[in-house]
Amino acid sequence: MNVNNFFTCAATGAKRFFPKPGKAIIAMILAFGIAIGGMGIHGFAYAEDENQARISVEKAKLATQYTNTAKTHYERGDYTTALVLNQKALAIREEVLGKEHPDTALSYNNIGAMHHRLGAYTEALEWCQKALSVREAVLGKEHPDTAESYNGIAVIYQSQGDYPKALKWHLKALAIREKMLGKGHLDTATSYNNIAGIYASQGNSHEALTWYRQALTIRERALGKEHPDTASIYSSIATMYEEQNAYPEALEWSQKALSIRERVLGTKHPDTADSYHIIGIIYNAQGNYAEALEWYRKALSIREKILGKEHPDTAQSYKNIAAIYNEQINYPEALAWYRKALAIFEKTLGKEHPNTAACYNNIAGIYDSQGNYPEALAWYHKALTILEKILGKEHSLTAVCYNNIGKVYQHQGHYDKALAELLKAYKTISRALGETHPTTQAVKGNMKETWEKMEASKQKPFAQWLEEALRPS
C-alpha cells in the first residue's frame, strides 16, 4: 500500500473519532496498533502529538467506563449517580470526539434518559433532541440508534400526557426497528411494549394487551422468564387485568413480576416498588384497604429514599394513600395527602398533565363528600379543562369527569344539568369501554337515579327515556 495513501485513509477515518487537528493521524494509527518506526518511516512520529493522542485514547476509554458504570447504577435504580457519571462521560467525549460524534450523542441520550427517570421531563426532552439531531445527521434516519432517539422522545411525551404525539414517535421508531432489526428483535419488542402503554393510558386495555403480548413473546424467548424486562411486561399485563376488574388474574401476574424483581433487583429497587404499588392498587380495588395501605407504604418507603420526595412516582404513592383515607372517610387526612401529591405534580409535570388533573378530580371528590358542592364543582372543572384539552372529549377519563360533575349537580338538586352531564359520560364510556363494563353500568345507574328524582319520570320509564336520548338526532 502506498504510504501517502495510507495516511490519507487513516486521517479521514480518524477525524470521525478525533476531530481535533494534530491528533487525528497519530490517534488512528495508535488505535490500529501500528508502530510508525516499524514501517521504516523516520522522523515522522512527533512525540508531542503521539503523547496527546495516547491521552485522548485513554480519555475515551475512561468515558466508556463512566457510561458502563452509569448503566449499572441505572439498573440498580440509582438515577442520580447514573446522571453524574453520564455527565462525566459527556465532558470527555465532547472534548475528545466533538459534539457531532455518535458516542457523544449516546451521552446526550443517556443524560436525557436519567432526567426522565428523575421526573425532569423538560430537560429530558432537550437532551434527547440533541442526541437525535446528531444521529440523524451522522447516522441517517433509518439507523437503529436514530430509532432509539425517536423512542426516547416518545416516552417523554407519554410521561407528559401527550399521547397522540407519543404514539406518532413510537410508530416512527417501530417502523425502523421492524425494517432494520426484524420483528423478533428486543428493540422491536420495546416498541411493542411502549405502544401498548399508550393504549393503556388512553383506557383501551384490550388493545394494550394485544401489544403487550407481542412484546412478551419476544422477551420470554430472548431473555427468559426470569429477566427484569420480562417482569416489566408481567406487571403491565397485571395492570390491564385490574382495569378490566379481573382481580385474580391481575394478582397472579403482579406476583410473577414481584417475585422476579425481588430476586433479581432486590427489595429496594424502584421497579420492585412499582410491583408493591400495583399490588396495592389491586387490593384497593377489591375493597381490602388495610392490605392496600400496607403495600402502598412499602412502595412509598423505597420511592422517597431512592427517587426523592419530589418525584412523580413518589407523588403517585401519596395520591394512592390519600385514596385509602378517602375510602375510610378520613377526609382531612385524605386531603392532606392529595395536596402533597398535587404540589409535586404541578411542579414536575405542570398544570396541564393528566396526573395533575386526576389530583384536581380527587380533591373535588372530597369536597363533594363533605357537601361543599361549589368547591367540588370548581375543582372538577379544573380537571375537566385539562382532560378535554389533553385527552379529548371522547376519552374515558374525561367521561368520568362528566359523571362526577353530574353527581354534584344531582346532590344540589339540579337534575336537568345532572342528566345532561351523565348522558355525555355514558355515551363516551359505553363507546370506549363497552356497555357491560362496570364503569359504564355505574354511570347508567347514576342516570337512572337522577331520572327517577325528576317529575318527568312519572310519565316515562327510565329505559324509554334512555332509548330516546341515544337515538341519532
C-alpha positions as CSV (number, residue, x, y, z in Angstrom):
1,M,0.0,0.0,0.0
2,N,1.3,3.5,-0.9
3,V,2.3,5.2,2.4
4,N,0.8,8.5,1.5
5,N,-2.5,6.8,0.6
6,F,-2.4,5.0,4.0
7,F,-2.0,8.2,5.9
8,T,-4.8,9.9,3.8
9,C,-7.2,7.0,4.7
10,A,-6.1,7.0,8.3
11,A,-6.6,10.7,8.6
12,T,-10.1,10.6,7.0
13,G,-11.2,7.8,9.4
14,A,-9.6,9.4,12.4
15,K,-11.4,12.7,12.0
16,R,-14.7,11.0,12.7
17,F,-13.4,9.9,16.1
18,F,-10.7,12.5,17.0
19,P,-11.7,15.6,15.0
20,K,-9.1,18.0,16.6
21,P,-6.3,18.9,14.2
22,G,-2.9,17.4,15.0
23,K,-4.3,14.4,16.8
24,A,-6.2,12.6,14.1
25,I,-3.5,10.7,12.3
26,I,-1.4,9.6,15.3
27,A,-4.6,8.7,17.2
28,M,-5.9,6.4,14.4
29,I,-2.5,4.8,14.0
30,L,-2.4,4.1,17.7
31,A,-5.9,2.6,17.6
32,F,-4.8,0.2,14.9
33,G,-1.7,-0.7,16.9
34,I,0.7,0.4,14.1
35,A,4.2,1.5,15.1
36,I,5.4,4.2,12.7
37,G,9.0,3.3,13.4
38,G,8.3,-0.3,12.4
39,M,7.3,0.9,8.9
40,G,10.8,2.4,8.4
41,I,9.5,6.0,8.3
42,H,11.9,8.1,10.3
43,G,11.3,11.5,11.8
44,F,7.5,11.4,11.3
45,A,6.3,10.5,14.7
46,Y,6.1,13.6,16.7
47,A,6.5,12.8,20.4
48,E,4.2,15.6,21.5
49,D,1.3,14.6,19.2
50,E,1.8,10.9,19.9
51,N,1.6,11.6,23.7
52,Q,-1.6,13.8,23.2
53,A,-3.1,11.0,21.1
54,R,-2.4,8.4,23.8
55,I,-4.1,10.7,26.3
56,S,-7.1,11.1,24.0
57,V,-7.4,7.3,23.7
58,E,-7.2,6.9,27.4
59,K,-9.8,9.6,28.0
60,A,-12.1,7.9,25.5
61,K,-11.7,4.6,27.4
62,L,-12.5,6.4,30.7
63,A,-15.7,7.9,29.1
64,T,-16.8,4.4,28.2
65,Q,-16.1,3.2,31.8
66,Y,-18.2,6.1,33.1
67,T,-21.0,5.1,30.7
68,N,-20.9,1.4,31.7
69,T,-20.8,2.2,35.4
70,A,-23.7,4.6,34.9
71,K,-25.7,1.8,33.4
72,T,-25.0,-0.4,36.4
73,H,-26.3,2.4,38.7
74,Y,-29.3,2.9,36.5
75,E,-30.2,-0.8,36.7
76,R,-30.0,-0.5,40.5
77,G,-32.4,2.4,40.4
78,D,-29.7,5.0,41.5
79,Y,-30.6,7.5,38.8
80,T,-28.8,10.5,40.4
81,T,-25.4,8.8,40.4
82,A,-26.1,7.5,36.9
83,L,-26.7,11.1,35.8
84,V,-23.4,12.3,37.3
85,L,-21.4,9.5,35.6
86,N,-23.1,10.2,32.2
87,Q,-22.3,13.9,32.6
88,K,-18.6,13.0,33.2
89,A,-18.6,10.8,30.1
90,L,-20.1,13.6,28.1
91,A,-17.5,16.1,29.1
92,I,-14.7,13.8,27.9
93,R,-16.5,12.9,24.7
94,E,-17.2,16.5,23.7
95,E,-13.5,17.3,24.3
96,V,-12.0,14.3,22.5
97,L,-14.6,13.4,19.9
98,G,-16.5,16.6,19.4
99,K,-20.2,17.3,19.6
100,E,-21.2,15.6,16.4
101,H,-20.0,12.1,17.2
102,P,-22.3,9.1,17.7
103,D,-20.7,8.4,21.1
104,T,-21.3,12.0,22.2
105,A,-24.9,11.6,21.0
106,L,-25.1,8.4,23.2
107,S,-24.2,10.5,26.2
108,Y,-26.8,13.1,25.3
109,N,-29.4,10.4,25.1
110,N,-28.3,8.8,28.4
111,I,-28.5,12.1,30.2
112,G,-32.0,12.6,28.8
113,A,-33.0,9.2,30.0
114,M,-31.7,10.0,33.5
115,H,-33.6,13.3,33.6
116,H,-36.7,11.4,32.5
117,R,-36.4,8.8,35.3
118,L,-35.9,11.7,37.8
119,G,-39.1,13.4,36.6
120,A,-37.4,16.3,34.9
121,Y,-39.2,16.0,31.6
122,T,-38.4,19.4,30.0
123,E,-34.6,18.7,30.5
124,A,-35.1,15.1,29.3
125,L,-36.6,16.3,26.1
126,E,-33.9,18.8,25.4
127,W,-31.1,16.2,25.8
128,C,-32.9,13.6,23.7
129,Q,-33.5,16.1,20.9
130,K,-29.8,16.9,20.9
131,A,-29.0,13.2,20.6
132,L,-31.5,12.9,17.8
133,S,-30.1,15.9,15.9
134,V,-26.6,14.3,15.8
135,R,-27.8,10.8,15.0
136,E,-30.0,11.9,12.1
137,A,-27.1,14.0,10.7
138,V,-24.4,11.4,11.2
139,L,-26.1,8.0,11.0
140,G,-29.2,8.8,9.0
141,K,-33.0,8.5,9.7
142,E,-33.1,4.7,9.4
143,H,-30.4,3.7,11.8
144,P,-31.3,1.8,15.0
145,D,-29.7,4.5,17.1
146,T,-31.9,7.1,15.5
147,A,-34.9,4.8,16.3
148,E,-33.7,4.8,19.9
149,S,-33.9,8.6,19.9
150,Y,-37.4,8.5,18.5
151,N,-38.4,6.0,21.1
152,G,-36.9,8.1,23.9
153,I,-38.7,11.2,22.8
154,A,-42.0,9.3,22.6
155,V,-41.6,8.1,26.2
156,I,-41.1,11.6,27.4
157,Y,-44.2,12.8,25.6
158,Q,-46.1,9.9,27.1
159,S,-45.0,10.9,30.6
160,Q,-46.2,14.4,29.9
161,G,-49.6,13.1,28.9
162,D,-49.3,14.0,25.2
163,Y,-50.4,10.6,23.9
164,P,-51.1,11.4,20.2
165,K,-47.6,12.9,19.9
166,A,-46.1,10.0,21.8
167,L,-47.8,7.4,19.6
168,K,-46.5,9.2,16.5
169,W,-42.9,9.0,17.7
170,H,-43.3,5.4,18.8
171,L,-44.6,4.3,15.4
172,K,-41.6,6.1,13.8
173,A,-39.2,4.0,16.0
174,L,-41.2,0.8,15.3
175,A,-41.0,1.2,11.5
176,I,-37.2,1.5,11.6
177,R,-36.8,-1.4,14.0
178,E,-39.1,-3.8,12.1
179,K,-37.3,-2.9,8.9
180,M,-33.7,-2.9,10.1
181,L,-33.7,-5.3,13.0
182,G,-36.7,-7.5,12.4
183,K,-39.9,-8.3,14.2
184,G,-38.2,-10.7,16.7
185,H,-35.6,-8.2,18.0
186,L,-35.6,-7.0,21.5
187,D,-35.6,-3.3,20.4
188,T,-38.8,-4.1,18.4
189,A,-40.3,-5.7,21.5
190,T,-39.6,-2.4,23.3
191,S,-41.6,-0.5,20.7
192,Y,-44.5,-3.0,21.0
193,N,-44.4,-2.6,24.8
194,N,-44.3,1.2,24.6
195,I,-47.2,1.4,22.1
196,A,-49.1,-0.9,24.4
197,G,-48.5,1.7,27.2
198,I,-50.1,4.4,25.0
199,Y,-53.3,2.4,24.5
200,A,-53.3,1.7,28.2
201,S,-53.0,5.4,29.1
202,Q,-55.9,6.0,26.7
203,G,-58.1,3.5,28.5
204,N,-58.0,0.9,25.8
205,S,-56.9,-2.1,27.8
206,H,-57.9,-4.7,25.2
207,E,-55.7,-3.1,22.5
208,A,-52.9,-2.7,25.0
209,L,-53.0,-6.3,26.0
210,T,-52.5,-7.3,22.3
211,W,-49.4,-5.2,22.0
212,Y,-48.1,-6.3,25.4
213,R,-48.4,-10.0,24.5
214,Q,-46.4,-9.4,21.3
215,A,-43.6,-7.8,23.3
216,L,-43.8,-10.6,25.9
217,T,-43.4,-13.4,23.3
218,I,-40.1,-11.8,22.2
219,R,-38.7,-11.1,25.6
220,E,-39.5,-14.6,27.0
221,R,-37.8,-16.1,24.1
222,A,-34.8,-13.8,24.0
223,L,-34.3,-13.1,27.7
224,G,-36.1,-15.8,29.5
225,K,-38.9,-15.7,32.1
226,E,-36.7,-14.6,35.0
227,H,-35.4,-11.3,33.4
228,P,-36.4,-7.9,34.8
229,D,-37.5,-6.7,31.4
230,T,-39.8,-9.7,31.1
231,A,-41.1,-9.0,34.6
232,S,-41.9,-5.4,33.4
233,I,-44.4,-6.8,30.9
234,Y,-45.9,-9.2,33.5
235,S,-46.5,-6.1,35.6
236,S,-48.1,-4.2,32.8
237,I,-50.4,-7.1,31.9
238,A,-51.4,-7.2,35.6
239,T,-52.5,-3.6,35.4
240,M,-54.6,-4.3,32.3
241,Y,-56.4,-7.1,34.1
242,E,-57.0,-4.9,37.1
243,E,-58.6,-2.3,34.8
244,Q,-60.9,-5.0,33.5
245,N,-61.8,-5.9,37.1
246,A,-60.2,-9.4,36.6
247,Y,-58.6,-9.3,40.0
248,P,-57.4,-12.9,40.4
249,E,-55.6,-12.7,37.0
250,A,-54.2,-9.2,38.0
251,L,-52.8,-10.5,41.3
252,E,-51.3,-13.6,39.6
253,W,-49.4,-11.5,37.0
254,S,-48.3,-8.9,39.5
255,Q,-47.0,-11.6,41.9
256,K,-45.0,-13.1,39.0
257,A,-43.4,-9.7,38.3
258,L,-42.7,-9.1,42.0
259,S,-41.0,-12.5,42.5
260,I,-38.5,-11.8,39.7
261,R,-37.9,-8.2,40.8
262,E,-37.2,-9.0,44.5
263,R,-34.9,-11.9,43.5
264,V,-33.0,-10.1,40.7
265,L,-33.2,-6.4,41.6
266,G,-33.6,-6.6,45.3
267,T,-36.3,-5.2,47.7
268,K,-35.0,-1.6,47.5
269,H,-35.3,-1.0,43.7
270,P,-37.8,1.4,42.1
271,D,-39.1,-1.4,39.9
272,T,-39.8,-3.5,43.0
273,A,-41.6,-0.5,44.4
274,D,-43.7,-0.4,41.3
275,S,-44.8,-4.0,41.9
276,Y,-45.7,-3.2,45.5
277,H,-47.7,-0.2,44.3
278,I,-49.6,-2.3,41.7
279,I,-50.5,-5.0,44.2
280,G,-51.8,-2.2,46.5
281,I,-54.0,-1.0,43.7
282,I,-55.4,-4.4,43.2
283,Y,-56.3,-4.8,46.9
284,N,-57.7,-1.3,46.9
285,A,-60.0,-2.1,44.0
286,Q,-61.2,-5.2,45.9
287,G,-62.0,-3.1,49.0
288,N,-59.2,-4.5,51.1
289,Y,-58.0,-1.1,52.3
290,A,-55.8,-2.3,55.1
291,E,-53.8,-4.6,52.8
292,A,-53.7,-2.0,50.1
293,L,-52.3,0.6,52.5
294,E,-49.5,-1.8,53.7
295,W,-48.4,-2.3,50.1
296,Y,-48.6,1.4,49.2
297,R,-46.4,2.3,52.2
298,K,-43.8,-0.3,51.2
299,A,-43.7,1.3,47.7
300,L,-43.5,4.8,49.2
301,S,-40.6,3.9,51.5
302,I,-38.5,2.9,48.5
303,R,-39.6,5.8,46.3
304,E,-38.8,8.5,48.9
305,K,-35.4,7.0,49.6
306,I,-34.3,6.3,46.0
307,L,-36.2,8.8,43.9
308,G,-36.7,11.6,46.4
309,K,-39.8,13.3,47.8
310,E,-40.4,15.4,44.7
311,H,-40.5,12.7,42.1
312,P,-43.8,12.0,40.2
313,D,-43.7,8.3,41.3
314,T,-43.5,9.4,44.9
315,A,-46.4,11.7,44.3
316,Q,-48.4,8.8,42.9
317,S,-47.8,6.9,46.2
318,Y,-49.1,10.0,48.1
319,K,-52.1,10.1,45.9
320,N,-53.0,6.4,46.3
321,I,-52.5,6.6,50.1
322,A,-54.9,9.6,50.1
323,A,-57.4,7.4,48.2
324,I,-57.3,4.9,51.0
325,Y,-58.1,7.5,53.7
326,N,-60.9,8.8,51.5
327,E,-62.4,5.4,51.3
328,Q,-62.2,5.2,55.1
329,I,-64.0,8.6,55.3
330,N,-61.0,10.2,56.9
331,Y,-61.3,13.4,54.7
332,P,-58.8,15.7,56.5
333,E,-56.1,13.1,56.2
334,A,-57.0,12.3,52.6
335,L,-57.0,16.0,51.6
336,A,-53.5,16.4,53.2
337,W,-52.1,13.6,51.2
338,Y,-53.7,14.7,47.9
339,R,-52.3,18.2,48.3
340,K,-48.8,16.7,48.9
341,A,-49.2,14.8,45.6
342,L,-50.6,17.8,43.8
343,A,-47.8,20.1,44.7
344,I,-45.3,17.6,43.2
345,F,-47.4,17.0,40.0
346,E,-47.8,20.7,39.4
347,K,-44.1,21.3,39.9
348,T,-42.7,18.4,37.9
349,L,-45.4,17.7,35.3
350,G,-47.1,21.1,35.0
351,K,-50.7,22.1,35.4
352,E,-51.9,20.5,32.2
353,H,-50.9,16.9,32.8
354,P,-53.4,14.0,33.3
355,N,-51.9,13.2,36.7
356,T,-52.4,16.8,37.8
357,A,-56.0,16.6,36.5
358,A,-56.5,13.4,38.4
359,C,-55.4,15.1,41.6
360,Y,-57.8,18.0,41.0
361,N,-60.6,15.4,40.4
362,N,-59.7,13.6,43.7
363,I,-59.7,16.8,45.7
364,A,-63.1,17.7,44.2
365,G,-64.4,14.3,45.3
366,I,-63.5,15.1,48.9
367,Y,-65.3,18.4,48.8
368,D,-68.3,16.7,47.2
369,S,-68.3,14.1,50.0
370,Q,-68.2,16.9,52.6
371,G,-71.2,18.6,51.0
372,N,-69.1,21.6,49.8
373,Y,-70.6,21.5,46.3
374,P,-69.4,24.9,44.9
375,E,-65.8,24.0,45.9
376,A,-66.2,20.5,44.4
377,L,-67.5,21.9,41.1
378,A,-64.6,24.3,40.9
379,W,-62.0,21.5,41.2
380,Y,-63.9,19.2,38.9
381,H,-64.0,21.9,36.2
382,K,-60.2,22.5,36.6
383,A,-59.7,18.8,36.0
384,L,-62.2,18.7,33.0
385,T,-60.4,21.6,31.3
386,I,-57.2,19.7,31.3
387,L,-58.6,16.4,30.3
388,E,-60.6,17.8,27.4
389,K,-57.5,19.6,26.1
390,I,-55.0,16.8,26.6
391,L,-57.1,13.6,26.1
392,G,-60.1,14.9,24.2
393,K,-63.8,14.7,24.9
394,E,-64.1,11.1,23.9
395,H,-61.6,9.7,26.4
396,S,-63.0,7.5,29.2
397,L,-61.2,9.6,31.9
398,T,-62.9,12.8,30.5
399,A,-66.2,10.9,30.7
400,V,-65.6,10.0,34.3
401,C,-65.2,13.8,35.0
402,Y,-68.5,14.4,33.2
403,N,-70.1,11.8,35.5
404,N,-68.6,13.4,38.6
405,I,-69.9,16.8,37.7
406,G,-73.3,15.3,37.0
407,K,-73.3,13.8,40.5
408,V,-72.6,17.2,42.1
409,Y,-75.5,18.7,40.2
410,Q,-77.7,15.8,41.4
411,H,-76.7,16.5,45.0
412,Q,-77.6,20.1,44.5
413,G,-81.0,19.2,43.1
414,H,-80.1,20.5,39.6
415,Y,-81.4,17.4,37.9
416,D,-81.6,18.7,34.3
417,K,-77.9,19.7,34.5
418,A,-77.0,16.5,36.1
419,L,-78.7,14.3,33.5
420,A,-77.0,16.2,30.7
421,E,-73.6,15.6,32.1
422,L,-74.3,12.0,32.9
423,L,-75.6,11.3,29.5
424,K,-72.4,12.7,28.0
425,A,-70.4,10.5,30.3
426,Y,-72.5,7.4,29.4
427,K,-72.2,7.9,25.6
428,T,-68.4,8.3,25.8
429,I,-67.8,5.5,28.3
430,S,-70.0,2.9,26.6
431,R,-68.1,3.6,23.3
432,A,-64.7,3.4,25.0
433,L,-65.2,0.5,27.4
434,G,-68.4,-1.3,26.2
435,E,-71.9,-1.5,27.6
436,T,-71.1,-4.2,30.1
437,H,-68.1,-2.6,31.7
438,P,-68.6,-1.8,35.4
439,T,-67.9,1.9,34.9
440,T,-70.4,2.1,32.1
441,Q,-73.0,0.4,34.3
442,A,-72.2,2.7,37.2
443,V,-72.8,5.8,35.1
444,K,-76.0,4.2,33.8
445,G,-77.1,3.7,37.4
446,N,-76.4,7.4,38.2
447,M,-78.6,8.4,35.3
448,K,-81.4,6.2,36.4
449,E,-81.2,7.5,40.0
450,T,-81.3,11.1,38.7
451,W,-84.1,10.4,36.3
452,E,-86.3,8.9,39.0
453,K,-86.0,12.1,41.0
454,M,-87.5,14.1,38.2
455,E,-91.1,14.9,37.6
456,A,-90.8,13.5,34.0
457,S,-90.2,10.0,35.3
458,K,-93.8,9.8,36.4
459,Q,-94.9,9.9,32.7
460,K,-92.0,7.9,31.2
461,P,-89.8,5.0,32.5
462,F,-86.1,5.4,32.5
463,A,-85.4,2.7,29.8
464,Q,-87.7,4.5,27.4
465,W,-86.1,7.9,28.1
466,L,-82.6,6.5,27.6
467,E,-83.5,4.8,24.3
468,E,-84.9,8.0,23.0
469,A,-81.9,10.0,24.3
470,L,-79.5,7.7,22.5
471,R,-81.3,7.9,19.1
472,P,-79.3,9.8,16.4
473,S,-80.8,13.3,16.1
